[in-house]
Amino acid sequence: MGAAAGAAGASWWGHHAPHALIGSIVACIALVLRPLPPGSLASLVAPSGLVGVVLLSWVSMRRHDRSLCEFCVTAMPINPTEAADRYRRRLALAHLGADRRIVAAYLALLGGSYLLLLGGPPVLRLCGPYAWSAVQATMIYLVLSHTTHRRLQPWCPQCQGGGGGDHAVDQDPKPSGSRSR
């Protein structure tokens, strides 16, 4: 009975992990825009806690992505084809992760945005954290995109099973010089 309760808790956490990741992104942005007092216990515990929540959420989300849980089934839209059409931009964004050049450029943008926090001229010290926050906030849409794609993948127009991807259309075979009649 203890293992079943543990699995249910893991399923619950995995199902809600995207929300925890989004909360962690928002909390990280808040900590940069409104830093805690240096040397305080909170300034040491908060970043460590955020890292722990992010890692636990990511692992739980990856484990959860292998199957549908009870929460996923009850959250399934009544008309998934209509939902896939409404969220077509999110679904398309989820497929951009297959292009390594786009992923590398995005990671370079995320990493490069940290240079905005290093200081420099007064204008950069004033605007840098806000520009960094805007770049980091794009990860929220990425998490939402992944979550939406996972839920609506059978109806995704870009996926093979969605009926509207770039896959070739099956055609009737044509004879190619065989002697059979």
C-alpha positions in Angstrom: 0.0 0.0 0.0 2.9 2.4 0.7 4.3 1.9 -2.8 0.9 2.7 -4.4 0.7 5.9 -2.3 4.2 6.8 -3.4 3.4 6.2 -7.0 0.3 8.3 -6.7 2.3 11.2 -5.2 4.9 10.9 -7.9 2.1 11.0 -10.5 0.6 14.0 -8.9 3.9 15.8 -8.7 4.8 14.8 -12.3 1.4 16.0 -13.6 1.8 19.4 -11.8 5.6 19.7 -12.5 5.1 22.2 -15.4 3.4 24.5 -13.0 6.2 24.1 -10.5 8.7 24.9 -13.2 6.8 28.0 -14.3 6.7 29.1 -10.6 10.4 28.5 -10.3 11.1 30.7 -13.4 8.9 33.5 -12.0 10.6 33.2 -8.6 14.1 33.3 -10.1 13.1 36.5 -12.1 11.7 38.0 -8.8 14.9 37.2 -7.0 16.9 39.0 -9.6 14.6 42.0 -9.8 14.1 42.2 -6.0 17.2 40.6 -4.5 17.2 39.3 -0.9 19.5 41.0 1.6 23.1 39.7 1.0 24.4 37.4 3.8 20.9 36.5 5.1 19.8 33.0 5.5 17.0 33.5 2.9 19.6 34.6 0.3 21.3 31.2 0.7 18.2 29.0 1.1 16.1 30.4 -1.7 18.4 29.7 -4.6 19.1 26.2 -3.3 15.4 25.5 -2.9 14.7 26.7 -6.4 17.4 24.4 -7.8 15.9 21.5 -5.9 12.4 22.3 -7.1 13.6 22.6 -10.7 15.5 19.3 -10.6 12.7 17.4 -8.9 10.1 18.9 -11.2 12.1 18.1 -14.3 12.8 14.5 -13.3 9.1 14.0 -12.3 7.9 15.6 -15.5 10.1 13.3 -17.7 8.9 10.2 -15.8 5.3 11.4 -16.0 5.6 12.0 -19.8 5.9 8.2 -20.4 2.2 7.6 -19.8 -1.1 9.2 -19.1 -2.1 9.6 -15.4 -5.5 9.9 -14.0 -5.2 13.7 -13.8 -4.2 13.8 -17.5 -7.2 11.8 -18.6 -9.6 14.0 -16.6 -8.0 17.1 -18.0 -8.3 15.9 -21.6 -10.4 18.4 -23.6 -13.8 17.3 -24.9 -12.9 18.3 -28.4 -9.1 17.7 -28.8 -9.1 18.5 -32.5 -10.4 22.0 -31.8 -8.0 22.4 -29.0 -5.1 21.4 -31.3 -6.2 24.0 -33.8 -6.5 26.7 -31.1 -3.0 25.9 -29.7 -1.3 25.3 -33.1 1.4 27.9 -32.3 2.4 26.1 -29.1 2.4 22.8 -31.0 4.6 24.2 -33.7 7.0 25.6 -31.1 7.3 22.2 -29.6 8.6 20.9 -32.9 11.3 23.5 -33.2 13.2 21.6 -30.6 14.1 19.0 -33.2 16.2 21.6 -35.1 19.6 21.7 -33.3 20.5 25.1 -34.8 17.4 26.7 -33.3 18.1 25.0 -29.9 21.7 26.2 -30.0 20.7 29.7 -30.8 18.1 29.8 -28.1 20.5 28.4 -25.5 23.1 31.0 -26.6 20.4 33.7 -26.1 19.6 32.4 -22.7 23.2 32.2 -21.7 24.1 35.5 -23.3 21.3 37.2 -21.4 23.3 36.6 -18.2 25.8 39.2 -19.5 23.1 41.8 -19.0 23.4 41.2 -15.2 27.1 41.9 -15.0 26.7 45.6 -14.9 28.6 48.1 -17.0 27.4 51.5 -18.0 24.5 53.0 -15.8 21.9 52.4 -18.5 22.9 48.7 -18.7 22.8 48.4 -14.9 19.3 49.9 -14.9 17.8 48.1 -17.9 19.9 44.9 -17.9 17.9 42.9 -15.2 14.6 43.7 -17.0 15.9 42.7 -20.4 17.3 39.5 -18.8 13.9 38.8 -17.2 12.2 39.2 -20.5 14.5 36.6 -22.1 14.1 34.2 -19.2 10.3 34.6 -19.3 10.3 33.0 -22.7 11.0 29.7 -21.0 7.5 29.9 -19.5 6.0 29.6 -23.0 8.4 26.7 -23.8 7.1 24.8 -20.8 3.5 25.5 -21.7 4.3 24.4 -25.3 5.8 21.1 -24.2 2.9 20.4 -21.9 0.3 21.2 -24.5 2.1 19.1 -27.1 2.3 16.1 -24.8 -1.4 16.3 -24.1 -2.5 16.9 -27.7 0.1 14.9 -29.5 -2.3 12.5 -31.2 -4.0 15.5 -32.8 -0.9 17.6 -33.5 -0.8 18.5 -37.2 3.0 18.3 -37.3 3.2 14.8 -35.9 2.8 11.7 -38.0 -0.4 10.7 -36.2 -1.9 14.2 -36.5 -2.8 13.9 -40.2 -1.3 17.2 -41.3 2.5 16.8 -41.0 5.2 16.9 -43.7 5.1 13.2 -44.2 4.7 11.7 -47.7 1.2 10.7 -48.9 0.9 7.0 -49.7 0.2 6.5 -53.4 -0.8 3.4 -55.4 2.2 1.5 -56.6 2.9 1.9 -60.3 4.3 -1.0 -62.4 8.0 -0.6 -63.1 8.7 -2.8 -66.1 7.7 -6.1 -64.7 6.5 -8.9 -67.1 3.6 -10.1 -65.0 0.1 -9.2 -66.1 
